[in-house]
């Protein structure tokens, strides 16, 4: 549902290879991909509106660039 909400048309690619990235982490209330949490769909949509949908390799590359630029390589 979340992938469809963001408007992704993967054309047969693996949906498990997608990650939700908060463009501005200071406004992040929770991680979309956290497992085991039950939330109202309205809350999830609000959080999804803060995110972009990326393929996992691009998501990891983005986080590596941010970490390198801030000196935080955890």
mmCIF file as gemmi writes it, N, C-alpha and C atoms, coordinates in Angstrom:
data_model
loop_
_atom_site.group_PDB
_atom_site.id
_atom_site.type_symbol
_atom_site.label_atom_id
_atom_site.label_alt_id
_atom_site.label_comp_id
_atom_site.label_asym_id
_atom_site.label_entity_id
_atom_site.label_seq_id
_atom_site.pdbx_PDB_ins_code
_atom_site.Cartn_x
_atom_site.Cartn_y
_atom_site.Cartn_z
_atom_site.occupancy
_atom_site.B_iso_or_equiv
_atom_site.pdbx_formal_charge
_atom_site.auth_seq_id
_atom_site.auth_asym_id
_atom_site.pdbx_PDB_model_num
ATOM 1 N N . UNK Axp A 1 ? 0.806 -1.194 0 1 0 ? 1 A 1
ATOM 2 C CA . UNK Axp A 1 ? 0 0 0 1 0 ? 1 A 1
ATOM 3 C C . UNK Axp A 1 ? 0.854 1.264 0 1 0 ? 1 A 1
ATOM 4 N N . UNK Axp A 2 ? 1.909 1.263 0.803 1 0 ? 2 A 1
ATOM 5 C CA . UNK Axp A 2 ? 2.762 2.449 0.904 1 0 ? 2 A 1
ATOM 6 C C . UNK Axp A 2 ? 3.457 2.73 -0.424 1 0 ? 2 A 1
ATOM 7 N N . UNK Axp A 3 ? 3.921 1.686 -1.093 1 0 ? 3 A 1
ATOM 8 C CA . UNK Axp A 3 ? 4.592 1.856 -2.387 1 0 ? 3 A 1
ATOM 9 C C . UNK Axp A 3 ? 3.603 2.408 -3.403 1 0 ? 3 A 1
ATOM 10 N N . UNK Axp A 4 ? 2.408 1.873 -3.417 1 0 ? 4 A 1
ATOM 11 C CA . UNK Axp A 4 ? 1.379 2.373 -4.328 1 0 ? 4 A 1
ATOM 12 C C . UNK Axp A 4 ? 1.026 3.824 -4.005 1 0 ? 4 A 1
ATOM 13 N N . UNK Axp A 5 ? 0.939 4.151 -2.722 1 0 ? 5 A 1
ATOM 14 C CA . UNK Axp A 5 ? 0.63 5.518 -2.311 1 0 ? 5 A 1
ATOM 15 C C . UNK Axp A 5 ? 1.661 6.504 -2.86 1 0 ? 5 A 1
ATOM 16 N N . UNK Axp A 6 ? 2.93 6.112 -2.838 1 0 ? 6 A 1
ATOM 17 C CA . UNK Axp A 6 ? 3.994 6.989 -3.344 1 0 ? 6 A 1
ATOM 18 C C . UNK Axp A 6 ? 4.018 7.04 -4.871 1 0 ? 6 A 1
ATOM 19 N N . UNK Axp A 7 ? 3.223 6.181 -5.523 1 0 ? 7 A 1
ATOM 20 C CA . UNK Axp A 7 ? 3.104 6.251 -6.975 1 0 ? 7 A 1
ATOM 21 C C . UNK Axp A 7 ? 4.171 5.492 -7.732 1 0 ? 7 A 1
ATOM 22 N N . UNK Axp A 8 ? 4.785 4.508 -7.097 1 0 ? 8 A 1
ATOM 23 C CA . UNK Axp A 8 ? 5.831 3.741 -7.77 1 0 ? 8 A 1
ATOM 24 C C . UNK Axp A 8 ? 5.225 2.768 -8.761 1 0 ? 8 A 1
ATOM 25 N N . UNK Axp A 9 ? 5.77 2.756 -9.945 1 0 ? 9 A 1
ATOM 26 C CA . UNK Axp A 9 ? 5.399 1.789 -10.974 1 0 ? 9 A 1
ATOM 27 C C . UNK Axp A 9 ? 6.67 1.014 -11.317 1 0 ? 9 A 1
ATOM 28 N N . UNK Axp A 10 ? 6.896 -0.055 -10.605 1 0 ? 10 A 1
ATOM 29 C CA . UNK Axp A 10 ? 8.161 -0.773 -10.692 1 0 ? 10 A 1
ATOM 30 C C . UNK Axp A 10 ? 8.276 -1.674 -11.906 1 0 ? 10 A 1
ATOM 31 N N . UNK Axp A 11 ? 7.192 -1.922 -12.59 1 0 ? 11 A 1
ATOM 32 C CA . UNK Axp A 11 ? 7.201 -2.74 -13.794 1 0 ? 11 A 1
ATOM 33 C C . UNK Axp A 11 ? 7.924 -4.065 -13.603 1 0 ? 11 A 1
ATOM 34 N N . UNK Axp A 12 ? 7.518 -4.794 -12.576 1 0 ? 12 A 1
ATOM 35 C CA . UNK Axp A 12 ? 8.048 -6.131 -12.374 1 0 ? 12 A 1
ATOM 36 C C . UNK Axp A 12 ? 9.319 -6.217 -11.545 1 0 ? 12 A 1
ATOM 37 N N . UNK Axp A 13 ? 9.886 -5.104 -11.154 1 0 ? 13 A 1
ATOM 38 C CA . UNK Axp A 13 ? 11.074 -5.154 -10.306 1 0 ? 13 A 1
ATOM 39 C C . UNK Axp A 13 ? 10.689 -5.583 -8.904 1 0 ? 13 A 1
ATOM 40 N N . UNK Axp A 14 ? 11.665 -5.983 -8.131 1 0 ? 14 A 1
ATOM 41 C CA . UNK Axp A 14 ? 11.424 -6.508 -6.791 1 0 ? 14 A 1
ATOM 42 C C . UNK Axp A 14 ? 11.037 -5.391 -5.822 1 0 ? 14 A 1
ATOM 43 N N . UNK Axp A 15 ? 9.837 -5.475 -5.299 1 0 ? 15 A 1
ATOM 44 C CA . UNK Axp A 15 ? 9.346 -4.468 -4.36 1 0 ? 15 A 1
ATOM 45 C C . UNK Axp A 15 ? 10.17 -4.467 -3.069 1 0 ? 15 A 1
ATOM 46 N N . UNK Axp A 16 ? 10.778 -5.606 -2.727 1 0 ? 16 A 1
ATOM 47 C CA . UNK Axp A 16 ? 11.593 -5.7 -1.515 1 0 ? 16 A 1
ATOM 48 C C . UNK Axp A 16 ? 12.887 -4.898 -1.626 1 0 ? 16 A 1
ATOM 49 N N . UNK Axp A 17 ? 13.216 -4.441 -2.812 1 0 ? 17 A 1
ATOM 50 C CA . UNK Axp A 17 ? 14.438 -3.672 -3.016 1 0 ? 17 A 1
ATOM 51 C C . UNK Axp A 17 ? 14.203 -2.17 -2.86 1 0 ? 17 A 1
ATOM 52 N N . UNK Axp A 18 ? 13.039 -1.791 -2.374 1 0 ? 18 A 1
ATOM 53 C CA . UNK Axp A 18 ? 12.704 -0.378 -2.213 1 0 ? 18 A 1
ATOM 54 C C . UNK Axp A 18 ? 12.848 0.059 -0.769 1 0 ? 18 A 1
ATOM 55 N N . UNK Axp A 19 ? 13.252 1.311 -0.59 1 0 ? 19 A 1
ATOM 56 C CA . UNK Axp A 19 ? 13.421 1.91 0.74 1 0 ? 19 A 1
ATOM 57 C C . UNK Axp A 19 ? 12.739 3.28 0.75 1 0 ? 19 A 1
ATOM 58 N N . UNK Axp A 20 ? 12.185 3.632 1.889 1 0 ? 20 A 1
ATOM 59 C CA . UNK Axp A 20 ? 11.621 4.964 2.076 1 0 ? 20 A 1
ATOM 60 C C . UNK Axp A 20 ? 12.68 5.824 2.752 1 0 ? 20 A 1
ATOM 61 N N . UNK Axp A 21 ? 13.004 6.945 2.128 1 0 ? 21 A 1
ATOM 62 C CA . UNK Axp A 21 ? 14.04 7.838 2.643 1 0 ? 21 A 1
ATOM 63 C C . UNK Axp A 21 ? 13.409 9.165 3.049 1 0 ? 21 A 1
ATOM 64 N N . UNK Axp A 22 ? 13.636 9.549 4.305 1 0 ? 22 A 1
ATOM 65 C CA . UNK Axp A 22 ? 13.178 10.856 4.772 1 0 ? 22 A 1
ATOM 66 C C . UNK Axp A 22 ? 14.118 11.927 4.219 1 0 ? 22 A 1
ATOM 67 N N . UNK Axp A 23 ? 13.59 12.791 3.391 1 0 ? 23 A 1
ATOM 68 C CA . UNK Axp A 23 ? 14.408 13.84 2.786 1 0 ? 23 A 1
ATOM 69 C C . UNK Axp A 23 ? 14.976 14.775 3.853 1 0 ? 23 A 1
ATOM 70 N N . UNK Axp A 24 ? 14.216 15.015 4.908 1 0 ? 24 A 1
ATOM 71 C CA . UNK Axp A 24 ? 14.668 15.852 6.021 1 0 ? 24 A 1
ATOM 72 C C . UNK Axp A 24 ? 14.484 15.047 7.304 1 0 ? 24 A 1
ATOM 73 N N . UNK Axp A 25 ? 15.545 14.469 7.799 1 0 ? 25 A 1
ATOM 74 C CA . UNK Axp A 25 ? 15.431 13.572 8.955 1 0 ? 25 A 1
ATOM 75 C C . UNK Axp A 25 ? 15.013 14.296 10.236 1 0 ? 25 A 1
ATOM 76 N N . UNK Axp A 26 ? 15.118 15.613 10.265 1 0 ? 26 A 1
ATOM 77 C CA . UNK Axp A 26 ? 14.709 16.333 11.476 1 0 ? 26 A 1
ATOM 78 C C . UNK Axp A 26 ? 13.197 16.285 11.68 1 0 ? 26 A 1
ATOM 79 N N . UNK Axp A 27 ? 12.437 16.051 10.629 1 0 ? 27 A 1
ATOM 80 C CA . UNK Axp A 27 ? 10.992 15.973 10.738 1 0 ? 27 A 1
ATOM 81 C C . UNK Axp A 27 ? 10.467 14.557 10.845 1 0 ? 27 A 1
ATOM 82 N N . UNK Axp A 28 ? 11.369 13.593 10.968 1 0 ? 28 A 1
ATOM 83 C CA . UNK Axp A 28 ? 10.998 12.178 10.994 1 0 ? 28 A 1
ATOM 84 C C . UNK Axp A 28 ? 10.379 11.802 12.334 1 0 ? 28 A 1
ATOM 85 N N . UNK Axp A 29 ? 9.15 11.285 12.295 1 0 ? 29 A 1
ATOM 86 C CA . UNK Axp A 29 ? 8.488 10.829 13.508 1 0 ? 29 A 1
ATOM 87 C C . UNK Axp A 29 ? 8.701 9.342 13.749 1 0 ? 29 A 1
ATOM 88 N N . UNK Axp A 30 ? 8.796 8.567 12.68 1 0 ? 30 A 1
ATOM 89 C CA . UNK Axp A 30 ? 9.063 7.135 12.784 1 0 ? 30 A 1
ATOM 90 C C . UNK Axp A 30 ? 9.536 6.614 11.437 1 0 ? 30 A 1
ATOM 91 N N . UNK Axp A 31 ? 10.163 5.448 11.445 1 0 ? 31 A 1
ATOM 92 C CA . UNK Axp A 31 ? 10.621 4.808 10.219 1 0 ? 31 A 1
ATOM 93 C C . UNK Axp A 31 ? 9.473 4.048 9.589 1 0 ? 31 A 1
ATOM 94 N N . UNK Axp A 32 ? 9.321 4.197 8.317 1 0 ? 32 A 1
ATOM 95 C CA . UNK Axp A 32 ? 8.249 3.525 7.609 1 0 ? 32 A 1
ATOM 96 C C . UNK Axp A 32 ? 8.448 2.01 7.652 1 0 ? 32 A 1
ATOM 97 N N . UNK Axp A 33 ? 9.673 1.572 7.555 1 0 ? 33 A 1
ATOM 98 C CA . UNK Axp A 33 ? 9.93 0.138 7.439 1 0 ? 33 A 1
ATOM 99 C C . UNK Axp A 33 ? 10.064 -0.581 8.773 1 0 ? 33 A 1
ATOM 100 N N . UNK Axp A 34 ? 9.829 0.115 9.891 1 0 ? 34 A 1
ATOM 101 C CA . UNK Axp A 34 ? 9.884 -0.561 11.183 1 0 ? 34 A 1
ATOM 102 C C . UNK Axp A 34 ? 8.84 -1.663 11.216 1 0 ? 34 A 1
ATOM 103 N N . UNK Axp A 35 ? 9.264 -2.832 11.599 1 0 ? 35 A 1
ATOM 104 C CA . UNK Axp A 35 ? 8.356 -3.973 11.633 1 0 ? 35 A 1
ATOM 105 C C . UNK Axp A 35 ? 7.772 -4.134 13.031 1 0 ? 35 A 1
ATOM 106 N N . UNK Axp A 36 ? 6.553 -4.632 13.095 1 0 ? 36 A 1
ATOM 107 C CA . UNK Axp A 36 ? 5.942 -4.929 14.374 1 0 ? 36 A 1
ATOM 108 C C . UNK Axp A 36 ? 5.116 -3.8 14.965 1 0 ? 36 A 1
ATOM 109 N N . UNK Axp A 37 ? 5.102 -2.657 14.319 1 0 ? 37 A 1
ATOM 110 C CA . UNK Axp A 37 ? 4.317 -1.543 14.832 1 0 ? 37 A 1
ATOM 111 C C . UNK Axp A 37 ? 3.004 -1.431 14.068 1 0 ? 37 A 1
ATOM 112 N N . UNK Axp A 38 ? 1.94 -1.178 14.779 1 0 ? 38 A 1
ATOM 113 C CA . UNK Axp A 38 ? 0.64 -0.962 14.162 1 0 ? 38 A 1
ATOM 114 C C . UNK Axp A 38 ? 0.326 0.519 14.251 1 0 ? 38 A 1
ATOM 115 N N . UNK Axp A 39 ? 0.024 1.108 13.112 1 0 ? 39 A 1
ATOM 116 C CA . UNK Axp A 39 ? -0.3 2.532 13.073 1 0 ? 39 A 1
ATOM 117 C C . UNK Axp A 39 ? -1.524 2.741 12.19 1 0 ? 39 A 1
ATOM 118 N N . UNK Axp A 40 ? -2.221 3.82 12.451 1 0 ? 40 A 1
ATOM 119 C CA . UNK Axp A 40 ? -3.338 4.165 11.574 1 0 ? 40 A 1
ATOM 120 C C . UNK Axp A 40 ? -2.783 4.545 10.201 1 0 ? 40 A 1
ATOM 121 N N . UNK Axp A 41 ? -3.531 4.196 9.162 1 0 ? 41 A 1
ATOM 122 C CA . UNK Axp A 41 ? -3.102 4.506 7.802 1 0 ? 41 A 1
ATOM 123 C C . UNK Axp A 41 ? -2.914 6.011 7.636 1 0 ? 41 A 1
ATOM 124 N N . UNK Axp A 42 ? -3.725 6.821 8.275 1 0 ? 42 A 1
ATOM 125 C CA . UNK Axp A 42 ? -3.581 8.28 8.16 1 0 ? 42 A 1
ATOM 126 C C . UNK Axp A 42 ? -2.225 8.736 8.7 1 0 ? 42 A 1
ATOM 127 N N . UNK Axp A 43 ? -1.741 8.114 9.783 1 0 ? 43 A 1
ATOM 128 C CA . UNK Axp A 43 ? -0.42 8.451 10.332 1 0 ? 43 A 1
ATOM 129 C C . UNK Axp A 43 ? 0.687 8.028 9.373 1 0 ? 43 A 1
ATOM 130 N N . UNK Axp A 44 ? 0.533 6.855 8.809 1 0 ? 44 A 1
ATOM 131 C CA . UNK Axp A 44 ? 1.542 6.351 7.861 1 0 ? 44 A 1
ATOM 132 C C . UNK Axp A 44 ? 1.612 7.261 6.639 1 0 ? 44 A 1
ATOM 133 N N . UNK Axp A 45 ? 0.472 7.68 6.121 1 0 ? 45 A 1
ATOM 134 C CA . UNK Axp A 45 ? 0.466 8.566 4.953 1 0 ? 45 A 1
ATOM 135 C C . UNK Axp A 45 ? 1.158 9.893 5.269 1 0 ? 45 A 1
ATOM 136 N N . UNK Axp A 46 ? 0.933 10.425 6.461 1 0 ? 46 A 1
ATOM 137 C CA . UNK Axp A 46 ? 1.611 11.683 6.839 1 0 ? 46 A 1
ATOM 138 C C . UNK Axp A 46 ? 3.122 11.498 6.819 1 0 ? 46 A 1
ATOM 139 N N . UNK Axp A 47 ? 3.578 10.349 7.309 1 0 ? 47 A 1
ATOM 140 C CA . UNK Axp A 47 ? 5.019 10.089 7.326 1 0 ? 47 A 1
ATOM 141 C C . UNK Axp A 47 ? 5.539 9.834 5.915 1 0 ? 47 A 1
ATOM 142 N N . UNK Axp A 48 ? 4.766 9.132 5.101 1 0 ? 48 A 1
ATOM 143 C CA . UNK Axp A 48 ? 5.157 8.873 3.715 1 0 ? 48 A 1
ATOM 144 C C . UNK Axp A 48 ? 5.309 10.17 2.927 1 0 ? 48 A 1
ATOM 145 N N . UNK Axp A 49 ? 4.515 11.169 3.267 1 0 ? 49 A 1
ATOM 146 C CA . UNK Axp A 49 ? 4.606 12.46 2.574 1 0 ? 49 A 1
ATOM 147 C C . UNK Axp A 49 ? 5.944 13.145 2.822 1 0 ? 49 A 1
ATOM 148 N N . UNK Axp A 50 ? 6.668 12.712 3.833 1 0 ? 50 A 1
ATOM 149 C CA . UNK Axp A 50 ? 7.992 13.256 4.144 1 0 ? 50 A 1
ATOM 150 C C . UNK Axp A 50 ? 9.101 12.476 3.445 1 0 ? 50 A 1
ATOM 151 N N . UNK Axp A 51 ? 8.733 11.418 2.719 1 0 ? 51 A 1
ATOM 152 C CA . UNK Axp A 51 ? 9.724 10.488 2.172 1 0 ? 51 A 1
ATOM 153 C C . UNK Axp A 51 ? 9.758 10.478 0.647 1 0 ? 51 A 1
ATOM 154 N N . UNK Axp A 52 ? 10.884 10.016 0.133 1 0 ? 52 A 1
ATOM 155 C CA . UNK Axp A 52 ? 11.002 9.647 -1.266 1 0 ? 52 A 1
ATOM 156 C C . UNK Axp A 52 ? 11.261 8.149 -1.297 1 0 ? 52 A 1
ATOM 157 N N . UNK Axp A 53 ? 10.859 7.517 -2.369 1 0 ? 53 A 1
ATOM 158 C CA . UNK Axp A 53 ? 11.029 6.079 -2.52 1 0 ? 53 A 1
ATOM 159 C C . UNK Axp A 53 ? 12.228 5.82 -3.413 1 0 ? 53 A 1
ATOM 160 N N . UNK Axp A 54 ? 13.189 5.059 -2.903 1 0 ? 54 A 1
ATOM 161 C CA . UNK Axp A 54 ? 14.422 4.782 -3.626 1 0 ? 54 A 1
ATOM 162 C C . UNK Axp A 54 ? 14.706 3.284 -3.656 1 0 ? 54 A 1
ATOM 163 N N . UNK Axp A 55 ? 15.411 2.843 -4.687 1 0 ? 55 A 1
ATOM 164 C CA . UNK Axp A 55 ? 15.908 1.467 -4.669 1 0 ? 55 A 1
ATOM 165 C C . UNK Axp A 55 ? 17.022 1.382 -3.635 1 0 ? 55 A 1
ATOM 166 N N . UNK Axp A 56 ? 17.142 0.233 -2.997 1 0 ? 56 A 1
ATOM 167 C CA . UNK Axp A 56 ? 18.04 0.051 -1.849 1 0 ? 56 A 1
ATOM 168 C C . UNK Axp A 56 ? 19.471 0.485 -2.139 1 0 ? 56 A 1
ATOM 169 N N . UNK Axp A 57 ? 20.001 0.162 -3.314 1 0 ? 57 A 1
ATOM 170 C CA . UNK Axp A 57 ? 21.388 0.539 -3.599 1 0 ? 57 A 1
ATOM 171 C C . UNK Axp A 57 ? 21.541 2.058 -3.679 1 0 ? 57 A 1
ATOM 172 N N . UNK Axp A 58 ? 20.557 2.73 -4.217 1 0 ? 58 A 1
ATOM 173 C CA . UNK Axp A 58 ? 20.618 4.19 -4.282 1 0 ? 58 A 1
ATOM 174 C C . UNK Axp A 58 ? 20.457 4.796 -2.888 1 0 ? 58 A 1
ATOM 175 N N . UNK Axp A 59 ? 19.591 4.196 -2.077 1 0 ? 59 A 1
ATOM 176 C CA . UNK Axp A 59 ? 19.377 4.629 -0.697 1 0 ? 59 A 1
ATOM 177 C C . UNK Axp A 59 ? 20.68 4.518 0.09 1 0 ? 59 A 1
ATOM 178 N N . UNK Axp A 60 ? 21.377 3.383 -0.025 1 0 ? 60 A 1
ATOM 179 C CA . UNK Axp A 60 ? 22.636 3.181 0.687 1 0 ? 60 A 1
ATOM 180 C C . UNK Axp A 60 ? 23.71 4.157 0.207 1 0 ? 60 A 1
ATOM 181 N N . UNK Axp A 61 ? 23.763 4.397 -1.095 1 0 ? 61 A 1
ATOM 182 C CA . UNK Axp A 61 ? 24.739 5.343 -1.639 1 0 ? 61 A 1
ATOM 183 C C . UNK Axp A 61 ? 24.481 6.756 -1.114 1 0 ? 61 A 1
ATOM 184 N N . UNK Axp A 62 ? 23.219 7.133 -1.031 1 0 ? 62 A 1
ATOM 185 C CA . UNK Axp A 62 ? 22.861 8.456 -0.506 1 0 ? 62 A 1
ATOM 186 C C . UNK Axp A 62 ? 23.288 8.59 0.952 1 0 ? 62 A 1
ATOM 187 N N . UNK Axp A 63 ? 23.009 7.578 1.758 1 0 ? 63 A 1
ATOM 188 C CA . UNK Axp A 63 ? 23.411 7.631 3.162 1 0 ? 63 A 1
ATOM 189 C C . UNK Axp A 63 ? 24.928 7.642 3.316 1 0 ? 63 A 1
ATOM 190 N N . UNK Axp A 64 ? 25.643 6.946 2.467 1 0 ? 64 A 1
ATOM 191 C CA . UNK Axp A 64 ? 27.103 6.963 2.522 1 0 ? 64 A 1
ATOM 192 C C . UNK Axp A 64 ? 27.644 8.352 2.197 1 0 ? 64 A 1
ATOM 193 N N . UNK Axp A 65 ? 27.055 9.021 1.212 1 0 ? 65 A 1
ATOM 194 C CA . UNK Axp A 65 ? 27.493 10.39 0.857 1 0 ? 65 A 1
ATOM 195 C C . UNK Axp A 65 ? 27.212 11.357 2.002 1 0 ? 65 A 1
ATOM 196 N N . UNK Axp A 66 ? 26.033 11.238 2.614 1 0 ? 66 A 1
ATOM 197 C CA . UNK Axp A 66 ? 25.695 12.122 3.737 1 0 ? 66 A 1
ATOM 198 C C . UNK Axp A 66 ? 26.668 11.879 4.893 1 0 ? 66 A 1
ATOM 199 N N . UNK Axp A 67 ? 26.936 10.61 5.211 1 0 ? 67 A 1
ATOM 200 C CA . UNK Axp A 67 ? 27.848 10.294 6.305 1 0 ? 67 A 1
ATOM 201 C C . UNK Axp A 67 ? 29.256 10.831 6.018 1 0 ? 67 A 1
ATOM 202 N N . UNK Axp A 68 ? 29.705 10.701 4.786 1 0 ? 68 A 1
ATOM 203 C CA . UNK Axp A 68 ? 31.031 11.185 4.417 1 0 ? 68 A 1
ATOM 204 C C . UNK Axp A 68 ? 31.108 12.707 4.531 1 0 ? 68 A 1
ATOM 205 N N . UNK Axp A 69 ? 30.025 13.379 4.172 1 0 ? 69 A 1
ATOM 206 C CA . UNK Axp A 69 ? 30.056 14.846 4.197 1 0 ? 69 A 1
ATOM 207 C C . UNK Axp A 69 ? 29.961 15.402 5.622 1 0 ? 69 A 1
ATOM 208 N N . UNK Axp A 70 ? 29.404 14.607 6.531 1 0 ? 70 A 1
ATOM 209 C CA . UNK Axp A 70 ? 29.277 15.069 7.91 1 0 ? 70 A 1
ATOM 210 C C . UNK Axp A 70 ? 30.357 14.47 8.825 1 0 ? 70 A 1
ATOM 211 N N . UNK Axp A 71 ? 31.129 13.541 8.282 1 0 ? 71 A 1
ATOM 212 C CA . UNK Axp A 71 ? 32.149 12.896 9.087 1 0 ? 71 A 1
ATOM 213 C C . UNK Axp A 71 ? 31.605 11.811 9.993 1 0 ? 71 A 1
ATOM 214 N N . UNK Axp A 72 ? 30.355 11.435 9.811 1 0 ? 72 A 1
ATOM 215 C CA . UNK Axp A 72 ? 29.695 10.415 10.639 1 0 ? 72 A 1
ATOM 216 C C . UNK Axp A 72 ? 29.613 9.121 9.843 1 0 ? 72 A 1
ATOM 217 N N . UNK Axp A 73 ? 30.549 8.237 10.05 1 0 ? 73 A 1
ATOM 218 C CA . UNK Axp A 73 ? 30.6 6.978 9.29 1 0 ? 73 A 1
ATOM 219 C C . UNK Axp A 73 ? 30.199 5.796 10.146 1 0 ? 73 A 1
ATOM 220 N N . UNK Axp A 74 ? 29.044 5.889 10.797 1 0 ? 74 A 1
ATOM 221 C CA . UNK Axp A 74 ? 28.582 4.779 11.649 1 0 ? 74 A 1
ATOM 222 C C . UNK Axp A 74 ? 27.916 3.698 10.866 1 0 ? 74 A 1
